[in-house]
Amino acid sequence: MARAEIRLRGRDYSLACAPGQEARLKDLATRLDTRLDEIEAAVGQVGDQRLMLIAALALLDELENVSSEAAASVDLSLANVNTALDEAAKRLLALAVKVEGNL
């Protein structure tokens, strides 16, 4: 197990992570720290625990929105594929009828 040294809200943390994921974890921590600064600028100083709670809820909300958008996109893609397959089946059937009529 590897370890990543990160800094969040002015505090240093040593976190275990999968080997090779240290840089990714540091990047995520930097992005989270930036997000916390943005939230604090918007809501004022509410303490680190409340700030983390607000950030967690905001990130979950964003994740839910992205998941919903992805699901809607997949549904639309499947509908388009089904329409294309239906059209192709109709053309193949019409072609089969023509070929059969020419025999």
DSSP file (Angstrom, degrees, kcal/mol; ACC not computed):
  #  RESIDUE AA STRUCTURE BP1 BP2  ACC     N-H-->O    O-->H-N    N-H-->O    O-->H-N    TCO  KAPPA ALPHA  PHI   PSI    X-CA   Y-CA   Z-CA
    1    1 A M              0   0    0      0, 0.0    17,-0.2     0, 0.0     2,-0.1   0.000 360.0 360.0 360.0 131.0    0.0    0.0    0.0
    2    2 A A  E     -A   17   0A   0     15,-2.0    15,-2.4     2,-0.0     2,-0.4  -0.403 360.0-137.1 -89.3 169.4    1.4    3.4   -1.0
    3    3 A R  E     -A   16   0A   0     13,-0.2     2,-0.4    -2,-0.1    13,-0.2  -0.983   8.5-158.6-130.7 143.1    1.0    6.6    0.9
    4    4 A A  E     -A   15   0A   0     11,-3.0    11,-2.9    -2,-0.4     2,-0.7  -0.976  11.3-144.2-120.8 134.5    0.2   10.1   -0.3
    5    5 A E  E     +A   14   0A   0     -2,-0.4     2,-0.3     9,-0.2     9,-0.2  -0.870  30.3 173.9 -96.8 118.8    1.0   13.3    1.6
    6    6 A I  E     -A   13   0A   0      7,-2.9     7,-2.9    -2,-0.7     2,-0.4  -0.820  25.8-141.8-123.6 163.8   -1.7   15.9    1.1
    7    7 A R  E     +A   12   0A   0     -2,-0.3     2,-0.4     5,-0.2     5,-0.2  -0.995  22.3 172.9-127.4 127.2   -2.6   19.3    2.5
    8    8 A L  E >   -A   11   0A   0      3,-2.8     3,-1.7    -2,-0.4    22,-0.1  -0.982  69.6 -12.2-139.6 123.7   -6.2   20.3    3.1
    9    9 A R  T 3  S-     0   0    0     -2,-0.4     3,-0.1     1,-0.3    -1,-0.1   0.856 129.2 -53.6  55.3  37.9   -7.3   23.5    4.8
   10   10 A G  T 3  S+     0   0    0      1,-0.2     2,-0.4     0, 0.0    -1,-0.3   0.499 116.6 110.9  80.1   3.7   -3.8   24.1    6.0
   11   11 A R  E <   -A    8   0A   0     -3,-1.7    -3,-2.8     2,-0.0     2,-0.4  -0.885  62.8-131.0-114.0 144.3   -3.4   20.7    7.6
   12   12 A D  E     -A    7   0A   0     -2,-0.4     2,-0.3    -5,-0.2    -5,-0.2  -0.739  25.1-176.3 -93.7 140.0   -1.1   17.9    6.4
   13   13 A Y  E     -A    6   0A   0     -7,-2.9    -7,-2.9    -2,-0.4     2,-0.6  -0.982  19.8-149.0-134.3 145.4   -2.5   14.4    6.1
   14   14 A S  E     -A    5   0A   0     -2,-0.3     2,-0.4    -9,-0.2    -9,-0.2  -0.970  26.0-175.1-113.8 116.1   -0.9   11.1    5.2
   15   15 A L  E     -A    4   0A   0    -11,-2.9   -11,-3.0    -2,-0.6     2,-0.2  -0.899  23.4-125.4-118.3 140.7   -3.3    8.8    3.4
   16   16 A A  E     +A    3   0A   0     -2,-0.4     2,-0.3   -13,-0.2   -13,-0.2  -0.564  40.1 160.5 -77.0 144.7   -3.0    5.2    2.2
   17   17 A C  E     -A    2   0A   0    -15,-2.4   -15,-2.0    -2,-0.2     5,-0.1  -0.962  45.0 -75.7-155.2 169.1   -3.7    4.6   -1.5
   18   18 A A    >   -     0   0    0     -2,-0.3     3,-2.2   -17,-0.2     4,-0.2  -0.412  65.0 -87.4 -67.2 145.8   -3.1    2.1   -4.2
   19   19 A P  T 3  S+     0   0    0      0, 0.0    -1,-0.1     0, 0.0     0, 0.0  -0.290 116.4  22.3 -55.1 135.3    0.4    2.1   -5.7
   20   20 A G  T 3  S+     0   0    0     -3,-0.1     4,-0.3     1,-0.0     3,-0.2   0.355 100.8  92.5  89.2  -5.9    0.6    4.7   -8.5
   21   21 A Q    <>  +     0   0    0     -3,-2.2     4,-2.5     1,-0.2     5,-0.2   0.345  51.4  99.8-101.3   5.8   -2.3    6.7   -7.3
   22   22 A E  H  > S+     0   0    0      1,-0.2     4,-2.3     2,-0.2     5,-0.2   0.926  83.9  46.2 -59.5 -47.9   -0.4    9.2   -5.1
   23   23 A A  H  > S+     0   0    0      1,-0.2     4,-2.5     2,-0.2    -1,-0.2   0.894 112.2  51.8 -63.6 -40.2   -0.4   12.0   -7.7
   24   24 A R  H  > S+     0   0    0     -4,-0.3     4,-2.5     2,-0.2    -1,-0.2   0.918 110.1  48.6 -62.2 -43.7   -4.1   11.5   -8.4
   25   25 A L  H  X S+     0   0    0     -4,-2.5     4,-2.4     2,-0.2    -2,-0.2   0.898 111.1  50.2 -64.2 -40.7   -4.9   11.7   -4.7
   26   26 A K  H  X S+     0   0    0     -4,-2.3     4,-2.3    -5,-0.2    -1,-0.2   0.908 110.8  49.8 -63.4 -41.3   -2.8   14.9   -4.3
   27   27 A D  H  X S+     0   0    0     -4,-2.5     4,-2.5     2,-0.2    -2,-0.2   0.924 110.8  49.1 -62.7 -44.9   -4.6   16.4   -7.3
   28   28 A L  H  X S+     0   0    0     -4,-2.5     4,-2.6     1,-0.2    -2,-0.2   0.903 110.7  50.7 -61.8 -40.9   -8.0   15.5   -5.9
   29   29 A A  H  X S+     0   0    0     -4,-2.4     4,-2.6     2,-0.2    -1,-0.2   0.899 110.0  49.9 -64.0 -40.5   -7.0   17.0   -2.5
   30   30 A T  H  X S+     0   0    0     -4,-2.3     4,-2.1     2,-0.2    -2,-0.2   0.923 112.3  47.2 -63.2 -44.0   -5.9   20.2   -4.2
   31   31 A R  H  X S+     0   0    0     -4,-2.5     4,-2.3     2,-0.2    -2,-0.2   0.893 112.4  49.8 -65.2 -39.5   -9.2   20.4   -6.1
   32   32 A L  H  X S+     0   0    0     -4,-2.6     4,-2.7     2,-0.2    -2,-0.2   0.912 109.2  51.9 -64.9 -41.8  -11.2   19.8   -2.9
   33   33 A D  H  X S+     0   0    0     -4,-2.6     4,-2.1     1,-0.2    -2,-0.2   0.902 110.1  49.2 -61.5 -41.0   -9.2   22.5   -1.1
   34   34 A T  H  X S+     0   0    0     -4,-2.1     4,-2.2     2,-0.2    -1,-0.2   0.922 111.0  50.1 -62.6 -44.0  -10.0   24.9   -3.9
   35   35 A R  H  X S+     0   0    0     -4,-2.3     4,-2.5     1,-0.2    -2,-0.2   0.900 109.0  51.7 -61.6 -41.4  -13.7   24.0   -3.7
   36   36 A L  H  X S+     0   0    0     -4,-2.7     4,-2.7     1,-0.2    -1,-0.2   0.899 108.6  51.2 -63.3 -40.3  -13.7   24.5    0.1
   37   37 A D  H  X S+     0   0    0     -4,-2.1     4,-2.1     2,-0.2    -1,-0.2   0.908 110.5  49.3 -61.4 -41.9  -12.2   27.9   -0.4
   38   38 A E  H  X S+     0   0    0     -4,-2.2     4,-1.4     2,-0.2    -2,-0.2   0.909 112.4  46.9 -64.3 -42.7  -14.9   28.8   -2.9
   39   39 A I  H  X S+     0   0    0     -4,-2.5     4,-2.8     1,-0.2     5,-0.4   0.922 111.3  51.4 -65.7 -43.2  -17.6   27.6   -0.6
   40   40 A E  H  X S+     0   0    0     -4,-2.7     4,-2.3     1,-0.2    -1,-0.2   0.882 107.6  53.1 -61.8 -37.8  -16.2   29.5    2.3
   41   41 A A  H  < S+     0   0    0     -4,-2.1    -1,-0.2     1,-0.2    -2,-0.2   0.845 114.5  43.2 -64.2 -32.4  -16.0   32.6    0.2
   42   42 A A  H  < S+     0   0    0     -4,-1.4    -2,-0.2    -3,-0.2    -1,-0.2   0.873 128.2  24.4 -81.6 -39.0  -19.8   32.2   -0.6
   43   43 A V  H  < S-     0   0    0     -4,-2.8    -3,-0.2     1,-0.3    -2,-0.2   0.557 103.0-126.9-107.0  -9.5  -21.1   31.2    2.9
   44   44 A G     <  -     0   0    0     -4,-2.3     2,-0.8    -5,-0.4    -1,-0.3  -0.307  54.8 -29.1  89.4-178.7  -18.5   32.7    5.2
   45   45 A Q        +     0   0    0      1,-0.2     3,-0.1    -2,-0.1    -5,-0.0  -0.633  66.0 152.9 -78.4 110.8  -16.5   31.1    8.0
   46   46 A V        -     0   0    0     -2,-0.8     4,-0.4     1,-0.2    -1,-0.2   0.313  60.4 -92.1-119.2   4.0  -18.7   28.3    9.3
   47   47 A G     >  -     0   0    0      3,-0.1     4,-2.4     2,-0.1    -1,-0.2   0.084  37.5 -87.8  93.8 150.6  -16.0   26.0   10.6
   48   48 A D  H  > S+     0   0    0      1,-0.2     4,-2.8     2,-0.2     5,-0.2   0.873 122.6  53.3 -63.7 -39.4  -14.3   23.1    8.9
   49   49 A Q  H  > S+     0   0    0      2,-0.2     4,-2.2     1,-0.2    -1,-0.2   0.948 113.8  41.5 -62.9 -47.3  -16.8   20.4    9.8
   50   50 A R  H  > S+     0   0    0     -4,-0.4     4,-2.7     2,-0.2    -1,-0.2   0.888 114.1  53.6 -67.0 -37.5  -19.7   22.4    8.4
   51   51 A L  H  X S+     0   0    0     -4,-2.4     4,-2.4     2,-0.2    -2,-0.2   0.915 109.6  47.7 -62.0 -43.4  -17.7   23.4    5.4
   52   52 A M  H  X S+     0   0    0     -4,-2.8     4,-2.8     2,-0.2    -2,-0.2   0.887 111.0  52.1 -64.2 -38.9  -16.8   19.8    4.7
   53   53 A L  H  X S+     0   0    0     -4,-2.2     4,-2.5     2,-0.2    -2,-0.2   0.932 110.6  46.9 -62.9 -46.1  -20.5   18.9    5.1
   54   54 A I  H  X S+     0   0    0     -4,-2.7     4,-2.5     1,-0.2    -2,-0.2   0.919 113.7  48.6 -61.6 -43.8  -21.6   21.5    2.6
   55   55 A A  H  X S+     0   0    0     -4,-2.4     4,-2.7     2,-0.2    -2,-0.2   0.917 110.8  50.3 -63.4 -43.4  -18.9   20.4    0.1
   56   56 A A  H  X S+     0   0    0     -4,-2.8     4,-2.4     1,-0.2    -2,-0.2   0.926 112.9  46.0 -61.6 -44.7  -19.9   16.8    0.4
   57   57 A L  H  X S+     0   0    0     -4,-2.5     4,-2.3     2,-0.2    -1,-0.2   0.905 113.1  49.7 -65.3 -40.9  -23.5   17.6   -0.2
   58   58 A A  H  X S+     0   0    0     -4,-2.5     4,-2.3    -5,-0.2    -2,-0.2   0.914 112.0  48.0 -64.0 -42.5  -22.7   19.8   -3.2
   59   59 A L  H  X S+     0   0    0     -4,-2.7     4,-2.5     2,-0.2    -2,-0.2   0.891 111.4  50.0 -66.6 -39.3  -20.4   17.1   -4.7
   60   60 A L  H  X S+     0   0    0     -4,-2.4     4,-2.5     2,-0.2    -1,-0.2   0.889 109.9  51.7 -64.5 -38.5  -23.1   14.5   -4.2
   61   61 A D  H  X S+     0   0    0     -4,-2.3     4,-2.3     2,-0.2    -2,-0.2   0.928 111.2  47.0 -62.9 -44.7  -25.6   16.8   -5.9
   62   62 A E  H  X S+     0   0    0     -4,-2.3     4,-2.6     2,-0.2    -2,-0.2   0.911 111.8  51.1 -62.2 -42.5  -23.3   17.3   -8.8
   63   63 A L  H  X S+     0   0    0     -4,-2.5     4,-2.6     1,-0.2    -2,-0.2   0.911 110.1  49.3 -61.8 -42.9  -22.7   13.5   -9.1
   64   64 A E  H  X S+     0   0    0     -4,-2.5     4,-2.5     2,-0.2    -1,-0.2   0.911 111.4  49.3 -63.5 -42.1  -26.4   12.8   -9.1
   65   65 A N  H  X S+     0   0    0     -4,-2.3     4,-2.5     2,-0.2    -2,-0.2   0.926 112.6  46.7 -62.6 -45.1  -27.0   15.4  -11.8
   66   66 A V  H  X S+     0   0    0     -4,-2.6     4,-2.6     2,-0.2    -2,-0.2   0.908 112.4  50.6 -64.0 -41.7  -24.2   14.0  -14.0
   67   67 A S  H  X S+     0   0    0     -4,-2.6     4,-2.4     2,-0.2    -2,-0.2   0.910 111.3  48.3 -62.6 -42.3  -25.5   10.5  -13.4
   68   68 A S  H  X S+     0   0    0     -4,-2.5     4,-2.4     2,-0.2    -2,-0.2   0.910 112.3  48.6 -64.5 -42.3  -29.0   11.5  -14.4
   69   69 A E  H  X S+     0   0    0     -4,-2.5     4,-2.3     2,-0.2    -2,-0.2   0.900 111.8  49.7 -64.4 -40.2  -27.7   13.3  -17.5
   70   70 A A  H  X S+     0   0    0     -4,-2.6     4,-2.4     2,-0.2    -2,-0.2   0.912 110.9  49.3 -65.1 -41.9  -25.6   10.2  -18.5
   71   71 A A  H  X S+     0   0    0     -4,-2.4     4,-2.5     1,-0.2    -2,-0.2   0.908 111.4  49.3 -63.9 -41.3  -28.6    7.9  -18.0
   72   72 A A  H  X S+     0   0    0     -4,-2.4     4,-2.4     2,-0.2    -1,-0.2   0.891 110.8  50.8 -64.4 -38.7  -30.8   10.2  -20.2
   73   73 A S  H  X S+     0   0    0     -4,-2.3     4,-2.5     2,-0.2    -2,-0.2   0.902 110.6  48.4 -65.3 -41.4  -28.1   10.3  -22.8
   74   74 A V  H  X S+     0   0    0     -4,-2.4     4,-2.8     2,-0.2     5,-0.2   0.922 110.8  51.1 -64.3 -43.9  -27.9    6.5  -22.8
   75   75 A D  H  X S+     0   0    0     -4,-2.5     4,-2.3     1,-0.2    -2,-0.2   0.915 111.6  47.5 -59.2 -43.5  -31.7    6.2  -23.1
   76   76 A L  H  X S+     0   0    0     -4,-2.4     4,-2.4     2,-0.2    -1,-0.2   0.912 111.8  50.2 -64.6 -42.7  -31.7    8.6  -26.1
   77   77 A S  H  X S+     0   0    0     -4,-2.5     4,-2.5     1,-0.2    -2,-0.2   0.914 110.7  49.3 -62.2 -42.8  -28.8    6.7  -27.7
   78   78 A L  H  X S+     0   0    0     -4,-2.8     4,-2.7     2,-0.2    -1,-0.2   0.898 110.1  51.1 -63.6 -40.0  -30.7    3.4  -27.3
   79   79 A A  H  X S+     0   0    0     -4,-2.3     4,-2.3    -5,-0.2    -2,-0.2   0.915 111.0  48.7 -63.0 -41.9  -33.9    4.9  -28.7
   80   80 A N  H  X S+     0   0    0     -4,-2.4     4,-2.4     2,-0.2    -2,-0.2   0.900 111.8  48.9 -64.5 -41.0  -31.9    6.2  -31.7
   81   81 A V  H  X S+     0   0    0     -4,-2.5     4,-2.7     2,-0.2    -2,-0.2   0.924 111.2  50.1 -64.3 -44.1  -30.3    2.7  -32.2
   82   82 A N  H  X S+     0   0    0     -4,-2.7     4,-2.4     2,-0.2    -2,-0.2   0.904 111.0  49.1 -61.4 -41.4  -33.7    1.0  -32.0
   83   83 A T  H  X S+     0   0    0     -4,-2.3     4,-2.4     2,-0.2    -1,-0.2   0.929 112.1  48.3 -62.8 -45.4  -35.1    3.4  -34.6
   84   84 A A  H  X S+     0   0    0     -4,-2.4     4,-2.5     1,-0.2    -2,-0.2   0.900 112.1  49.1 -63.1 -40.9  -32.2    2.8  -36.9
   85   85 A L  H  X S+     0   0    0     -4,-2.7     4,-2.6     2,-0.2    -1,-0.2   0.898 110.2  51.0 -65.9 -39.9  -32.6   -0.9  -36.5
   86   86 A D  H  X S+     0   0    0     -4,-2.4     4,-2.2     2,-0.2    -2,-0.2   0.923 111.8  47.3 -61.5 -44.1  -36.3   -0.8  -37.2
   87   87 A E  H  X S+     0   0    0     -4,-2.4     4,-2.3     2,-0.2    -2,-0.2   0.911 112.4  49.3 -64.2 -42.4  -35.7    1.2  -40.3
   88   88 A A  H  X S+     0   0    0     -4,-2.5     4,-2.6     1,-0.2    -2,-0.2   0.906 110.1  51.2 -63.8 -40.9  -33.0   -1.2  -41.5
   89   89 A A  H  X S+     0   0    0     -4,-2.6     4,-2.4     2,-0.2    -1,-0.2   0.899 109.6  50.3 -63.2 -40.1  -35.3   -4.1  -40.8
   90   90 A K  H  X S+     0   0    0     -4,-2.2     4,-2.5     2,-0.2    -2,-0.2   0.915 111.8  47.5 -63.8 -43.2  -38.0   -2.5  -42.9
   91   91 A R  H  X S+     0   0    0     -4,-2.3     4,-2.5     2,-0.2    -2,-0.2   0.906 112.2  49.4 -65.3 -41.3  -35.6   -1.9  -45.8
   92   92 A L  H  X S+     0   0    0     -4,-2.6     4,-2.6     2,-0.2    -1,-0.2   0.895 111.1  49.7 -64.5 -39.5  -34.3   -5.5  -45.6
   93   93 A L  H  X S+     0   0    0     -4,-2.4     4,-2.2     2,-0.2    -2,-0.2   0.923 111.5  48.4 -64.3 -43.9  -37.9   -6.8  -45.6
   94   94 A A  H  X S+     0   0    0     -4,-2.5     4,-2.1     1,-0.2    -2,-0.2   0.904 112.7  48.8 -62.6 -40.9  -38.8   -4.6  -48.6
   95   95 A L  H  X S+     0   0    0     -4,-2.5     4,-2.8     2,-0.2    -2,-0.2   0.901 109.8  51.6 -64.9 -41.3  -35.6   -5.8  -50.4
   96   96 A A  H  X S+     0   0    0     -4,-2.6     4,-2.6     1,-0.2    -2,-0.2   0.888 108.8  51.1 -63.0 -39.1  -36.5   -9.5  -49.6
   97   97 A V  H  X S+     0   0    0     -4,-2.2     4,-2.0     2,-0.2    -1,-0.2   0.913 111.5  48.0 -64.0 -42.6  -40.0   -9.0  -51.0
   98   98 A K  H  X S+     0   0    0     -4,-2.1     4,-1.3     2,-0.2    -2,-0.2   0.933 113.1  47.2 -62.6 -46.7  -38.5   -7.5  -54.2
   99   99 A V  H  X S+     0   0    0     -4,-2.8     4,-0.5     1,-0.2     3,-0.4   0.917 112.4  49.7 -62.2 -43.5  -35.9  -10.4  -54.6
  100  100 A E  H >< S+     0   0    0     -4,-2.6     3,-0.8     1,-0.2    -1,-0.2   0.866 108.7  53.2 -63.8 -36.4  -38.6  -13.0  -53.9
  101  101 A G  H 3< S+     0   0    0     -4,-2.0    -1,-0.2     1,-0.2    -2,-0.2   0.755 106.5  53.5 -70.0 -24.7  -40.9  -11.3  -56.6
  102  102 A N  H 3<        0   0    0     -4,-1.3    -1,-0.2    -3,-0.4    -2,-0.2   0.508 360.0 360.0 -87.9  -5.7  -38.1  -11.5  -59.1
  103  103 A L    <<        0   0    0     -3,-0.8    -1,-0.2    -4,-0.5    -2,-0.1   0.487 360.0 360.0 -81.4 360.0  -37.5  -15.2  -58.7
